[in-house]
Amino acid sequence: MRMLREAEPDGRILDALDWFFPEGEGLEAPPPGPTQPTPRELRLVGEAQENFRELILGLLGDPVRRAEYLEVSPV
């Protein structure tokens, strides 16, 4: 969201999106740590990541929607 607010070039935003949220890749393996997420939790995180990708791609493709979203979204 910071990159959108700062009007970074779309290519840089897409690169960052693909780096942090690769297309079609949810959390298939639990991250290391003392507690292990349930399969449901992994699915929910994967869905949230895909929804975020779709939101950003939609905002990049529609400058009017992008401006409106940034105007009303919290800091």
PQR file of N, CA, C, O and H, with PARSE charges and radii, in Angstrom:
ATOM      1  N   MET A   1       0.825  -1.181   0.000 -0.4000 1.5000
ATOM      2  CA  MET A   1       0.000   0.000   0.000 -0.0000 2.0000
ATOM      3  C   MET A   1       0.877   1.256   0.000  0.5500 1.7000
ATOM      4  O   MET A   1       0.521   2.267  -0.606 -0.5500 1.4000
ATOM      5  N   ARG A   2       2.004   1.187   0.671 -0.4000 1.5000
ATOM      6  CA  ARG A   2       2.906   2.329   0.683 -0.0000 2.0000
ATOM      7  C   ARG A   2       3.345   2.670  -0.731  0.5500 1.7000
ATOM      8  O   ARG A   2       3.418   3.843  -1.099 -0.5500 1.4000
ATOM      9  H   ARG A   2       2.293   0.365   1.163  0.4000 1.0000
ATOM     10  N   MET A   3       3.631   1.660  -1.511 -0.4000 1.5000
ATOM     11  CA  MET A   3       4.078   1.900  -2.879 -0.0000 2.0000
ATOM     12  C   MET A   3       2.982   2.568  -3.708  0.5500 1.7000
ATOM     13  O   MET A   3       3.275   3.416  -4.551 -0.5500 1.4000
ATOM     14  H   MET A   3       3.571   0.708  -1.212  0.4000 1.0000
ATOM     15  N   LEU A   4       1.739   2.199  -3.478 -0.4000 1.5000
ATOM     16  CA  LEU A   4       0.629   2.851  -4.180 -0.0000 2.0000
ATOM     17  C   LEU A   4       0.508   4.306  -3.751  0.5500 1.7000
ATOM     18  O   LEU A   4       0.351   5.198  -4.585 -0.5500 1.4000
ATOM     19  H   LEU A   4       1.501   1.510  -2.794  0.4000 1.0000
ATOM     20  N   ARG A   5       0.583   4.539  -2.451 -0.4000 1.5000
ATOM     21  CA  ARG A   5       0.476   5.908  -1.936 -0.0000 2.0000
ATOM     22  C   ARG A   5       1.583   6.814  -2.465  0.5500 1.7000
ATOM     23  O   ARG A   5       1.355   7.992  -2.742 -0.5500 1.4000
ATOM     24  H   ARG A   5       0.710   3.814  -1.774  0.4000 1.0000
ATOM     25  N   GLU A   6       2.773   6.258  -2.599 -0.4000 1.5000
ATOM     26  CA  GLU A   6       3.912   7.051  -3.052 -0.0000 2.0000
ATOM     27  C   GLU A   6       4.031   7.075  -4.575  0.5500 1.7000
ATOM     28  O   GLU A   6       5.014   7.583  -5.115 -0.5500 1.4000
ATOM     29  H   GLU A   6       2.959   5.302  -2.373  0.4000 1.0000
ATOM     30  N   ALA A   7       3.034   6.526  -5.265 -0.4000 1.5000
ATOM     31  CA  ALA A   7       2.970   6.526  -6.735 -0.0000 2.0000
ATOM     32  C   ALA A   7       4.215   5.904  -7.365  0.5500 1.7000
ATOM     33  O   ALA A   7       4.763   6.418  -8.341 -0.5500 1.4000
ATOM     34  H   ALA A   7       2.236   6.113  -4.826  0.4000 1.0000
ATOM     35  N   GLU A   8       4.646   4.786  -6.783 -0.4000 1.5000
ATOM     36  CA  GLU A   8       5.762   4.045  -7.382 -0.0000 2.0000
ATOM     37  C   GLU A   8       5.317   3.561  -8.767  0.5500 1.7000
ATOM     38  O   GLU A   8       4.122   3.380  -9.000 -0.5500 1.4000
ATOM     39  H   GLU A   8       4.202   4.369  -5.991  0.4000 1.0000
ATOM     40  N   PRO A   9       6.256   3.352  -9.679 -0.5600 1.5000
ATOM     41  CA  PRO A   9       5.891   2.825 -11.000  0.2800 2.0000
ATOM     42  C   PRO A   9       5.190   1.468 -10.868  0.5500 1.7000
ATOM     43  O   PRO A   9       5.539   0.653 -10.015 -0.5500 1.4000
ATOM     44  N   ASP A  10       4.200   1.250 -11.730 -0.4000 1.5000
ATOM     45  CA  ASP A  10       3.428   0.002 -11.666 -0.0000 2.0000
ATOM     46  C   ASP A  10       4.323  -1.229 -11.750  0.5500 1.7000
ATOM     47  O   ASP A  10       4.057  -2.229 -11.084 -0.5500 1.4000
ATOM     48  H   ASP A  10       3.917   1.913 -12.423  0.4000 1.0000
ATOM     49  N   GLY A  11       5.367  -1.171 -12.551 -0.4000 1.5000
ATOM     50  CA  GLY A  11       6.271  -2.314 -12.680 -0.0000 2.0000
ATOM     51  C   GLY A  11       6.935  -2.683 -11.362  0.5500 1.7000
ATOM     52  O   GLY A  11       7.090  -3.864 -11.051 -0.5500 1.4000
ATOM     53  H   GLY A  11       5.583  -0.358 -13.092  0.4000 1.0000
ATOM     54  N   ARG A  12       7.324  -1.684 -10.593 -0.4000 1.5000
ATOM     55  CA  ARG A  12       7.944  -1.958  -9.274 -0.0000 2.0000
ATOM     56  C   ARG A  12       6.922  -2.559  -8.323  0.5500 1.7000
ATOM     57  O   ARG A  12       7.244  -3.451  -7.539 -0.5500 1.4000
ATOM     58  H   ARG A  12       7.198  -0.725 -10.846  0.4000 1.0000
ATOM     59  N   ILE A  13       5.682  -2.066  -8.393 -0.4000 1.5000
ATOM     60  CA  ILE A  13       4.626  -2.607  -7.534 -0.0000 2.0000
ATOM     61  C   ILE A  13       4.351  -4.057  -7.905  0.5500 1.7000
ATOM     62  O   ILE A  13       4.202  -4.904  -7.024 -0.5500 1.4000
ATOM     63  H   ILE A  13       5.420  -1.341  -9.030  0.4000 1.0000
ATOM     64  N   LEU A  14       4.283  -4.351  -9.194 -0.4000 1.5000
ATOM     65  CA  LEU A  14       4.052  -5.727  -9.639 -0.0000 2.0000
ATOM     66  C   LEU A  14       5.195  -6.645  -9.214  0.5500 1.7000
ATOM     67  O   LEU A  14       4.958  -7.774  -8.782 -0.5500 1.4000
ATOM     68  H   LEU A  14       4.404  -3.663  -9.910  0.4000 1.0000
ATOM     69  N   ASP A  15       6.421  -6.169  -9.333 -0.4000 1.5000
ATOM     70  CA  ASP A  15       7.569  -6.976  -8.897 -0.0000 2.0000
ATOM     71  C   ASP A  15       7.478  -7.294  -7.407  0.5500 1.7000
ATOM     72  O   ASP A  15       7.706  -8.432  -6.997 -0.5500 1.4000
ATOM     73  H   ASP A  15       6.614  -5.253  -9.683  0.4000 1.0000
ATOM     74  N   ALA A  16       7.145  -6.290  -6.600 -0.4000 1.5000
ATOM     75  CA  ALA A  16       7.018  -6.502  -5.154 -0.0000 2.0000
ATOM     76  C   ALA A  16       5.874  -7.452  -4.845  0.5500 1.7000
ATOM     77  O   ALA A  16       5.999  -8.322  -3.983 -0.5500 1.4000
ATOM     78  H   ALA A  16       6.959  -5.365  -6.934  0.4000 1.0000
ATOM     79  N   LEU A  17       4.761  -7.289  -5.546 -0.4000 1.5000
ATOM     80  CA  LEU A  17       3.607  -8.159  -5.335 -0.0000 2.0000
ATOM     81  C   LEU A  17       3.973  -9.609  -5.638  0.5500 1.7000
ATOM     82  O   LEU A  17       3.638 -10.514  -4.873 -0.5500 1.4000
ATOM     83  H   LEU A  17       4.660  -6.583  -6.247  0.4000 1.0000
ATOM     84  N   ASP A  18       4.663  -9.823  -6.761 -0.4000 1.5000
ATOM     85  CA  ASP A  18       5.068 -11.187  -7.123 -0.0000 2.0000
ATOM     86  C   ASP A  18       6.104 -11.753  -6.158  0.5500 1.7000
ATOM     87  O   ASP A  18       6.135 -12.960  -5.919 -0.5500 1.4000
ATOM     88  H   ASP A  18       4.935  -9.088  -7.382  0.4000 1.0000
ATOM     89  N   TRP A  19       6.951 -10.890  -5.601 -0.4000 1.5000
ATOM     90  CA  TRP A  19       7.971 -11.350  -4.659 -0.0000 2.0000
ATOM     91  C   TRP A  19       7.332 -11.791  -3.337  0.5500 1.7000
ATOM     92  O   TRP A  19       7.628 -12.872  -2.829 -0.5500 1.4000
ATOM     93  H   TRP A  19       6.926  -9.909  -5.795  0.4000 1.0000
ATOM     94  N   PHE A  20       6.457 -10.948  -2.786 -0.4000 1.5000
ATOM     95  CA  PHE A  20       5.872 -11.238  -1.476 -0.0000 2.0000
ATOM     96  C   PHE A  20       4.654 -12.153  -1.538  0.5500 1.7000
ATOM     97  O   PHE A  20       4.395 -12.916  -0.607 -0.5500 1.4000
ATOM     98  H   PHE A  20       6.216 -10.069  -3.199  0.4000 1.0000
ATOM     99  N   PHE A  21       3.906 -12.073  -2.641 -0.4000 1.5000
ATOM    100  CA  PHE A  21       2.684 -12.869  -2.798 -0.0000 2.0000
ATOM    101  C   PHE A  21       2.668 -13.515  -4.174  0.5500 1.7000
ATOM    102  O   PHE A  21       1.903 -13.092  -5.040 -0.5500 1.4000
ATOM    103  H   PHE A  21       4.116 -11.453  -3.397  0.4000 1.0000
ATOM    104  N   PRO A  22       3.500 -14.538  -4.394 -0.5600 1.5000
ATOM    105  CA  PRO A  22       3.550 -15.172  -5.717  0.2800 2.0000
ATOM    106  C   PRO A  22       2.174 -15.704  -6.129  0.5500 1.7000
ATOM    107  O   PRO A  22       1.424 -16.239  -5.313 -0.5500 1.4000
ATOM    108  N   GLU A  23       1.873 -15.544  -7.401 -0.4000 1.5000
ATOM    109  CA  GLU A  23       0.571 -15.960  -7.919 -0.0000 2.0000
ATOM    110  C   GLU A  23       0.344 -17.448  -7.688  0.5500 1.7000
ATOM    111  O   GLU A  23       1.196 -18.278  -8.005 -0.5500 1.4000
ATOM    112  H   GLU A  23       2.483 -15.109  -8.064  0.4000 1.0000
ATOM    113  N   GLY A  24      -0.820 -17.768  -7.130 -0.4000 1.5000
ATOM    114  CA  GLY A  24      -1.210 -19.152  -6.929 -0.0000 2.0000
ATOM    115  C   GLY A  24      -0.473 -19.879  -5.830  0.5500 1.7000
ATOM    116  O   GLY A  24      -0.623 -21.093  -5.694 -0.5500 1.4000
ATOM    117  H   GLY A  24      -1.511 -17.093  -6.873  0.4000 1.0000
ATOM    118  N   GLU A  25       0.316 -19.178  -5.042 -0.4000 1.5000
ATOM    119  CA  GLU A  25       1.064 -19.841  -3.970 -0.0000 2.0000
ATOM    120  C   GLU A  25       0.581 -19.358  -2.616  0.5500 1.7000
ATOM    121  O   GLU A  25       0.906 -18.252  -2.184 -0.5500 1.4000
ATOM    122  H   GLU A  25       0.438 -18.192  -5.153  0.4000 1.0000
ATOM    123  N   GLY A  26      -0.191 -20.191  -1.956 -0.4000 1.5000
ATOM    124  CA  GLY A  26      -0.598 -19.886  -0.592 -0.0000 2.0000
ATOM    125  C   GLY A  26       0.441 -20.460   0.356  0.5500 1.7000
ATOM    126  O   GLY A  26       1.546 -20.812  -0.056 -0.5500 1.4000
ATOM    127  H   GLY A  26      -0.455 -21.090  -2.306  0.4000 1.0000
ATOM    128  N   LEU A  27       0.084 -20.550   1.602 -0.4000 1.5000
ATOM    129  CA  LEU A  27       0.981 -21.166   2.585 -0.0000 2.0000
ATOM    130  C   LEU A  27       0.730 -22.664   2.581  0.5500 1.7000
ATOM    131  O   LEU A  27      -0.186 -23.151   3.243 -0.5500 1.4000
ATOM    132  H   LEU A  27      -0.814 -20.264   1.937  0.4000 1.0000
ATOM    133  N   GLU A  28       1.541 -23.384   1.839 -0.4000 1.5000
ATOM    134  CA  GLU A  28       1.363 -24.831   1.760 -0.0000 2.0000
ATOM    135  C   GLU A  28       2.051 -25.539   2.916  0.5500 1.7000
ATOM    136  O   GLU A  28       1.595 -26.589   3.370 -0.5500 1.4000
ATOM    137  H   GLU A  28       2.285 -22.988   1.301  0.4000 1.0000
ATOM    138  N   ALA A  29       3.140 -24.967   3.387 -0.4000 1.5000
ATOM    139  CA  ALA A  29       3.858 -25.547   4.516 -0.0000 2.0000
ATOM    140  C   ALA A  29       3.827 -24.548   5.661  0.5500 1.7000
ATOM    141  O   ALA A  29       3.964 -23.345   5.441 -0.5500 1.4000
ATOM    142  H   ALA A  29       3.510 -24.115   3.018  0.4000 1.0000
ATOM    143  N   PRO A  30       3.651 -25.036   6.867 -0.5600 1.5000
ATOM    144  CA  PRO A  30       3.616 -24.114   7.996  0.2800 2.0000
ATOM    145  C   PRO A  30       4.960 -23.447   8.210  0.5500 1.7000
ATOM    146  O   PRO A  30       6.000 -24.078   8.019 -0.5500 1.4000
ATOM    147  N   PRO A  31       4.958 -22.180   8.603 -0.5600 1.5000
ATOM    148  CA  PRO A  31       6.226 -21.520   8.912  0.2800 2.0000
ATOM    149  C   PRO A  31       6.825 -22.111  10.178  0.5500 1.7000
ATOM    150  O   PRO A  31       6.095 -22.622  11.028 -0.5500 1.4000
ATOM    151  N   PRO A  32       8.143 -22.048  10.314 -0.5600 1.5000
ATOM    152  CA  PRO A  32       8.764 -22.601  11.523  0.2800 2.0000
ATOM    153  C   PRO A  32       8.352 -21.800  12.755  0.5500 1.7000
ATOM    154  O   PRO A  32       8.184 -20.582  12.694 -0.5500 1.4000
ATOM    155  N   GLY A  33       8.198 -22.481  13.836 -0.4000 1.5000
ATOM    156  CA  GLY A  33       7.839 -21.805  15.075 -0.0000 2.0000
ATOM    157  C   GLY A  33       7.314 -22.793  16.088  0.5500 1.7000
ATOM    158  O   GLY A  33       7.148 -23.976  15.790 -0.5500 1.4000
ATOM    159  H   GLY A  33       8.334 -23.470  13.886  0.4000 1.0000
ATOM    160  N   PRO A  34       7.050 -22.304  17.297 -0.5600 1.5000
ATOM    161  CA  PRO A  34       6.618 -23.206  18.366  0.2800 2.0000
ATOM    162  C   PRO A  34       5.196 -23.726  18.168  0.5500 1.7000
ATOM    163  O   PRO A  34       4.872 -24.800  18.673 -0.5500 1.4000
ATOM    164  N   THR A  35       4.348 -23.008  17.459 -0.4000 1.5000
ATOM    165  CA  THR A  35       2.991 -23.486  17.215 -0.0000 2.0000
ATOM    166  C   THR A  35       2.803 -23.712  15.721  0.5500 1.7000
ATOM    167  O   THR A  35       3.416 -23.039  14.893 -0.5500 1.4000
ATOM    168  H   THR A  35       4.612 -22.135  17.048  0.4000 1.0000
ATOM    169  N   GLN A  36       1.969 -24.644  15.403 -0.4000 1.5000
ATOM    170  CA  GLN A  36       1.721 -24.970  14.002 -0.0000 2.0000
ATOM    171  C   GLN A  36       0.290 -24.580  13.631  0.5500 1.7000
ATOM    172  O   GLN A  36      -0.652 -24.917  14.349 -0.5500 1.4000
ATOM    173  H   GLN A  36       1.471 -25.191  16.076  0.4000 1.0000
ATOM    174  N   PRO A  37       0.126 -23.869  12.507 -0.5600 1.5000
ATOM    175  CA  PRO A  37      -1.224 -23.491  12.096  0.2800 2.0000
ATOM    176  C   PRO A  37      -2.004 -24.720  11.630  0.5500 1.7000
ATOM    177  O   PRO A  37      -1.436 -25.715  11.180 -0.5500 1.4000
ATOM    178  N   THR A  38      -3.302 -24.612  11.756 -0.4000 1.5000
ATOM    179  CA  THR A  38      -4.172 -25.686  11.292 -0.0000 2.0000
ATOM    180  C   THR A  38      -4.324 -25.586   9.776  0.5500 1.7000
ATOM    181  O   THR A  38      -4.042 -24.536   9.198 -0.5500 1.4000
ATOM    182  H   THR A  38      -3.763 -23.804  12.123  0.4000 1.0000
ATOM    183  N   PRO A  39      -4.762 -26.657   9.127 -0.5600 1.5000
ATOM    184  CA  PRO A  39      -5.010 -26.579   7.681  0.2800 2.0000
ATOM    185  C   PRO A  39      -6.002 -25.457   7.333  0.5500 1.7000
ATOM    186  O   PRO A  39      -5.858 -24.800   6.302 -0.5500 1.4000
ATOM    187  N   ARG A  40      -6.986 -25.245   8.175 -0.4000 1.5000
ATOM    188  CA  ARG A  40      -7.963 -24.170   7.943 -0.0000 2.0000
ATOM    189  C   ARG A  40      -7.277 -22.805   7.986  0.5500 1.7000
ATOM    190  O   ARG A  40      -7.544 -21.947   7.144 -0.5500 1.4000
ATOM    191  H   ARG A  40      -7.103 -25.779   9.013  0.4000 1.0000
ATOM    192  N   GLU A  41      -6.400 -22.608   8.958 -0.4000 1.5000
ATOM    193  CA  GLU A  41      -5.684 -21.336   9.066 -0.0000 2.0000
ATOM    194  C   GLU A  41      -4.792 -21.099   7.839  0.5500 1.7000
ATOM    195  O   GLU A  41      -4.714 -19.984   7.322 -0.5500 1.4000
ATOM    196  H   GLU A  41      -6.183 -23.305   9.642  0.4000 1.0000
ATOM    197  N   LEU A  42      -4.128 -22.158   7.387 -0.4000 1.5000
ATOM    198  CA  LEU A  42      -3.299 -22.040   6.192 -0.0000 2.0000
ATOM    199  C   LEU A  42      -4.149 -21.655   4.978  0.5500 1.7000
ATOM    200  O   LEU A  42      -3.743 -20.822   4.167 -0.5500 1.4000
ATOM    201  H   LEU A  42      -4.191 -23.064   7.807  0.4000 1.0000
ATOM    202  N   ARG A  43      -5.318 -22.260   4.862 -0.4000 1.5000
ATOM    203  CA  ARG A  43      -6.226 -21.954   3.756 -0.0000 2.0000
ATOM    204  C   ARG A  43      -6.693 -20.510   3.827  0.5500 1.7000
ATOM    205  O   ARG A  43      -6.732 -19.817   2.811 -0.5500 1.4000
ATOM    206  H   ARG A  43      -5.648 -22.936   5.521  0.4000 1.0000
ATOM    207  N   LEU A  44      -7.048 -20.051   5.029 -0.4000 1.5000
ATOM    208  CA  LEU A  44      -7.513 -18.671   5.192 -0.0000 2.0000
ATOM    209  C   LEU A  44      -6.429 -17.653   4.840  0.5500 1.7000
ATOM    210  O   LEU A  44      -6.709 -16.635   4.207 -0.5500 1.4000
ATOM    211  H   LEU A  44      -7.015 -20.614   5.855  0.4000 1.0000
ATOM    212  N   VAL A  45      -5.201 -17.931   5.251 -0.4000 1.5000
ATOM    213  CA  VAL A  45      -4.098 -17.028   4.917 -0.0000 2.0000
ATOM    214  C   VAL A  45      -3.869 -17.024   3.410  0.5500 1.7000
ATOM    215  O   VAL A  45      -3.643 -15.965   2.824 -0.5500 1.4000
ATOM    216  H   VAL A  45      -4.973 -18.758   5.765  0.4000 1.0000
ATOM    217  N   GLY A  46      -3.924 -18.180   2.785 -0.4000 1.5000
ATOM    218  CA  GLY A  46      -3.768 -18.262   1.333 -0.0000 2.0000
ATOM    219  C   GLY A  46      -4.846 -17.477   0.609  0.5500 1.7000
ATOM    220  O   GLY A  46      -4.566 -16.783  -0.368 -0.5500 1.4000
ATOM    221  H   GLY A  46      -4.107 -19.040   3.261  0.4000 1.0000
ATOM    222  N   GLU A  47      -6.084 -17.587   1.089 -0.4000 1.5000
ATOM    223  CA  GLU A  47      -7.187 -16.834   0.492 -0.0000 2.0000
ATOM    224  C   GLU A  47      -6.995 -15.336   0.680  0.5500 1.7000
ATOM    225  O   GLU A  47      -7.260 -14.558  -0.237 -0.5500 1.4000
ATOM    226  H   GLU A  47      -6.312 -18.151   1.882  0.4000 1.0000
ATOM    227  N   ALA A  48      -6.540 -14.927   1.849 -0.4000 1.5000
ATOM    228  CA  ALA A  48      -6.302 -13.499   2.103 -0.0000 2.0000
ATOM    229  C   ALA A  48      -5.201 -12.968   1.190  0.5500 1.7000
ATOM    230  O   ALA A  48      -5.309 -11.858   0.670 -0.5500 1.4000
ATOM    231  H   ALA A  48      -6.324 -15.559   2.593  0.4000 1.0000
ATOM    232  N   GLN A  49      -4.158 -13.744   0.996 -0.4000 1.5000
ATOM    233  CA  GLN A  49      -3.080 -13.329   0.113 -0.0000 2.0000
ATOM    234  C   GLN A  49      -3.580 -13.180  -1.322  0.5500 1.7000
ATOM    235  O   GLN A  49      -3.230 -12.217  -2.004 -0.5500 1.4000
ATOM    236  H   GLN A  49      -4.070 -14.646   1.419  0.4000 1.0000
ATOM    237  N   GLU A  50      -4.390 -14.121  -1.778 -0.4000 1.5000
ATOM    238  CA  GLU A  50      -4.920 -14.040  -3.141 -0.0000 2.0000
ATOM    239  C   GLU A  50      -5.874 -12.855  -3.287  0.5500 1.7000
ATOM    240  O   GLU A  50      -5.869 -12.180  -4.316 -0.5500 1.4000
ATOM    241  H   GLU A  50      -4.674 -14.903  -1.223  0.4000 1.0000
ATOM    242  N   ASN A  51      -6.684 -12.602  -2.274 -0.4000 1.5000
ATOM    243  CA  ASN A  51      -7.571 -11.437  -2.306 -0.0000 2.0000
ATOM    244  C   ASN A  51      -6.773 -10.140  -2.366  0.5500 1.7000
ATOM    245  O   ASN A  51      -7.155  -9.209  -3.075 -0.5500 1.4000
ATOM    246  H   ASN A  51      -6.688 -13.151  -1.438  0.4000 1.0000
ATOM    247  N   PHE A  52      -5.675 -10.073  -1.633 -0.4000 1.5000
ATOM    248  CA  PHE A  52      -4.829  -8.887  -1.656 -0.0000 2.0000
ATOM    249  C   PHE A  52      -4.228  -8.693  -3.050  0.5500 1.7000
ATOM    250  O   PHE A  52      -4.204  -7.578  -3.572 -0.5500 1.4000
ATOM    251  H   PHE A  52      -5.364 -10.829  -1.058  0.4000 1.0000
ATOM    252  N   ARG A  53      -3.742  -9.787  -3.649 -0.4000 1.5000
ATOM    253  CA  ARG A  53      -3.209  -9.708  -5.019 -0.0000 2.0000
ATOM    254  C   ARG A  53      -4.264  -9.158  -5.972  0.5500 1.7000
ATOM    255  O   ARG A  53      -3.985  -8.264  -6.770 -0.5500 1.4000
ATOM    256  H   ARG A  53      -3.762 -10.693  -3.226  0.4000 1.0000
ATOM    257  N   GLU A  54      -5.470  -9.696  -5.882 -0.4000 1.5000
ATOM    258  CA  GLU A  54      -6.541  -9.251  -6.768 -0.0000 2.0000
ATOM    259  C   GLU A  54      -6.864  -7.777  -6.555  0.5500 1.7000
ATOM    260  O   GLU A  54      -7.102  -7.050  -7.520 -0.5500 1.4000
ATOM    261  H   GLU A  54      -5.696 -10.422  -5.234  0.4000 1.0000
ATOM    262  N   LEU A  55      -6.875  -7.331  -5.299 -0.4000 1.5000
ATOM    263  CA  LEU A  55      -7.130  -5.927  -4.999 -0.0000 2.0000
ATOM    264  C   LEU A  55      -6.074  -5.042  -5.656  0.5500 1.7000
ATOM    265  O   LEU A  55      -6.413  -4.077  -6.340 -0.5500 1.4000
ATOM    266  H   LEU A  55      -6.682  -7.921  -4.516  0.4000 1.0000
ATOM    267  N   ILE A  56      -4.802  -5.364  -5.453 -0.4000 1.5000
ATOM    268  CA  ILE A  56      -3.723  -4.538  -5.993 -0.0000 2.0000
ATOM    269  C   ILE A  56      -3.751  -4.547  -7.513  0.5500 1.7000
ATOM    270  O   ILE A  56      -3.596  -3.495  -8.134 -0.5500 1.4000
ATOM    271  H   ILE A  56      -4.527  -6.148  -4.898  0.4000 1.0000
ATOM    272  N   LEU A  57      -3.943  -5.702  -8.122 -0.4000 1.5000
ATOM    273  CA  LEU A  57      -3.995  -5.767  -9.578 -0.0000 2.0000
ATOM    274  C   LEU A  57      -5.169  -4.949 -10.118  0.5500 1.7000
ATOM    275  O   LEU A  57      -5.047  -4.285 -11.147 -0.5500 1.4000
ATOM    276  H   LEU A  57      -4.068  -6.557  -7.618  0.4000 1.0000
ATOM    277  N   GLY A  58      -6.294  -4.999  -9.426 -0.4000 1.5000
ATOM    278  CA  GLY A  58      -7.448  -4.202  -9.828 -0.0000 2.0000
ATOM    279  C   GLY A  58      -7.177  -2.717  -9.714  0.5500 1.7000
ATOM    280  O   GLY A  58      -7.578  -1.944 -10.585 -0.5500 1.4000
ATOM    281  H   GLY A  58      -6.393  -5.538  -8.590  0.4000 1.0000
ATOM    282  N   LEU A  59      -6.503  -2.307  -8.654 -0.4000 1.5000
ATOM    283  CA  LEU A  59      -6.185  -0.892  -8.472 -0.0000 2.0000
ATOM    284  C   LEU A  59      -5.175  -0.418  -9.513  0.5500 1.7000
ATOM    285  O   LEU A  59      -5.256   0.716  -9.985 -0.5500 1.4000
ATOM    286  H   LEU A  59      -6.177  -2.935  -7.946  0.4000 1.0000
ATOM    287  N   LEU A  60      -4.237  -1.269  -9.868 -0.4000 1.5000
ATOM    288  CA  LEU A  60      -3.256  -0.889 -10.885 -0.0000 2.0000
ATOM    289  C   LEU A  60      -3.917  -0.737 -12.253  0.5500 1.7000
ATOM    290  O   LEU A  60      -3.495   0.087 -13.065 -0.5500 1.4000
ATOM    291  H   LEU A  60      -4.171  -2.190  -9.484  0.4000 1.0000
ATOM    292  N   GLY A  61      -4.946  -1.531 -12.501 -0.4000 1.5000
ATOM    293  CA  GLY A  61      -5.609  -1.497 -13.800 -0.0000 2.0000
ATOM    294  C   GLY A  61      -6.659  -0.413 -13.940  0.5500 1.7000
ATOM    295  O   GLY A  61      -7.147  -0.170 -15.043 -0.5500 1.4000
ATOM    296  H   GLY A  61      -5.288  -2.200 -11.841  0.4000 1.0000
ATOM    297  N   ASP A  62      -7.019   0.246 -12.843 -0.4000 1.5000
ATOM    298  CA  ASP A  62      -8.090   1.247 -12.881 -0.0000 2.0000
ATOM    299  C   ASP A  62      -7.665   2.477 -12.082  0.5500 1.7000
ATOM    300  O   ASP A  62      -7.848   2.517 -10.865 -0.5500 1.4000
ATOM    301  H   ASP A  62      -6.623   0.049 -11.946  0.4000 1.0000
ATOM    302  N   PRO A  63      -7.099   3.478 -12.755 -0.5600 1.5000
ATOM    303  CA  PRO A  63      -6.586   4.658 -12.052  0.2800 2.0000
ATOM    304  C   PRO A  63      -7.644   5.410 -11.234  0.5500 1.7000
ATOM    305  O   PRO A  63      -7.327   5.976 -10.187 -0.5500 1.4000
ATOM    306  N   VAL A  64      -8.886   5.418 -11.702 -0.4000 1.5000
ATOM    307  CA  VAL A  64      -9.951   6.111 -10.962 -0.0000 2.0000
ATOM    308  C   VAL A  64     -10.233   5.371  -9.663  0.5500 1.7000
ATOM    309  O   VAL A  64     -10.308   5.980  -8.596 -0.5500 1.4000
ATOM    310  H   VAL A  64      -9.143   4.958 -12.552  0.4000 1.0000
ATOM    311  N   ARG A  65     -10.386   4.068  -9.758 -0.4000 1.5000
ATOM    312  CA  ARG A  65     -10.632   3.253  -8.553 -0.0000 2.0000
ATOM    313  C   ARG A  65      -9.449   3.356  -7.594  0.5500 1.7000
ATOM    314  O   ARG A  65      -9.629   3.404  -6.377 -0.5500 1.4000
ATOM    315  H   ARG A  65     -10.325   3.573 -10.625  0.4000 1.0000
ATOM    316  N   ARG A  66      -8.254   3.388  -8.145 -0.4000 1.5000
ATOM    317  CA  ARG A  66      -7.042   3.502  -7.338 -0.0000 2.0000
ATOM    318  C   ARG A  66      -7.053   4.806  -6.537  0.5500 1.7000
ATOM    319  O   ARG A  66      -6.799   4.799  -5.332 -0.5500 1.4000
ATOM    320  H   ARG A  66      -8.108   3.349  -9.133  0.4000 1.0000
ATOM    321  N   ALA A  67      -7.346   5.916  -7.203 -0.4000 1.5000
ATOM    322  CA  ALA A  67      -7.378   7.217  -6.528 -0.0000 2.0000
ATOM    323  C   ALA A  67      -8.456   7.239  -5.449  0.5500 1.7000
ATOM    324  O   ALA A  67      -8.228   7.749  -4.352 -0.5500 1.4000
ATOM    325  H   ALA A  67      -7.552   5.922  -8.181  0.4000 1.0000
ATOM    326  N   GLU A  68      -9.622   6.690  -5.755 -0.4000 1.5000
ATOM    327  CA  GLU A  68     -10.704   6.651  -4.772 -0.0000 2.0000
ATOM    328  C   GLU A  68     -10.324   5.788  -3.575  0.5500 1.7000
ATOM    329  O   GLU A  68     -10.584   6.161  -2.431 -0.5500 1.4000
ATOM    330  H   GLU A  68      -9.807   6.276  -6.646  0.4000 1.0000
ATOM    331  N   TYR A  69      -9.718   4.649  -3.832 -0.4000 1.5000
ATOM    332  CA  TYR A  69      -9.329   3.740  -2.755 -0.0000 2.0000
ATOM    333  C   TYR A  69      -8.302   4.402  -1.848  0.5500 1.7000
ATOM    334  O   TYR A  69      -8.421   4.332  -0.624 -0.5500 1.4000
ATOM    335  H   TYR A  69      -9.507   4.345  -4.761  0.4000 1.0000
ATOM    336  N   LEU A  70      -7.304   5.037  -2.429 -0.4000 1.5000
ATOM    337  CA  LEU A  70      -6.266   5.681  -1.627 -0.0000 2.0000
ATOM    338  C   LEU A  70      -6.817   6.877  -0.852  0.5500 1.7000
ATOM    339  O   LEU A  70      -6.310   7.214   0.218 -0.5500 1.4000
ATOM    340  H   LEU A  70      -7.208   5.094  -3.422  0.4000 1.0000
ATOM    341  N   GLU A  71      -7.842   7.509  -1.386 -0.4000 1.5000
ATOM    342  CA  GLU A  71      -8.434   8.651  -0.718 -0.0000 2.0000
ATOM    343  C   GLU A  71      -9.166   8.247   0.569  0.5500 1.7000
ATOM    344  O   GLU A  71      -9.143   8.982   1.557 -0.5500 1.4000
ATOM    345  H   GLU A  71      -8.254   7.235  -2.255  0.4000 1.0000
ATOM    346  N   VAL A  72      -9.804   7.091   0.552 -0.4000 1.5000
ATOM    347  CA  VAL A  72     -10.616   6.671   1.707 -0.0000 2.0000
ATOM    348  C   VAL A  72      -9.949   5.638   2.593  0.5500 1.7000
ATOM    349  O   VAL A  72     -10.435   5.379   3.694 -0.5500 1.4000
ATOM    350  H   VAL A  72      -9.822   6.494  -0.250  0.4000 1.0000
ATOM    351  N   SER A  73      -8.834   5.030   2.143 -0.4000 1.5000
ATOM    352  CA  SER A  73      -8.201   4.000   2.958 -0.0000 2.0000
ATOM    353  C   SER A  73      -7.400   4.630   4.080  0.5500 1.7000
ATOM    354  O   SER A  73      -6.818   5.701   3.912 -0.5500 1.4000
ATOM    355  H   SER A  73      -8.439   5.241   1.249  0.4000 1.0000
ATOM    356  N   PRO A  74      -7.371   3.956   5.238 -0.5600 1.5000
ATOM    357  CA  PRO A  74      -6.609   4.484   6.383  0.2800 2.0000
ATOM    358  C   PRO A  74      -5.115   4.476   6.083  0.5500 1.7000
ATOM    359  O   PRO A  74      -4.644   3.733   5.222 -0.5500 1.4000
ATOM    360  N   VAL A  75      -4.399   5.293   6.787 -0.4000 1.5000
ATOM    361  CA  VAL A  75      -2.943   5.439   6.594 -0.0000 2.0000
ATOM    362  C   VAL A  75      -2.226   4.205   6.959  0.5500 1.7000
ATOM    363  O   VAL A  75      -1.000   4.151   6.859 -0.5500 1.4000
ATOM    364  H   VAL A  75      -4.782   5.897   7.486  0.4000 1.0000
TER
END
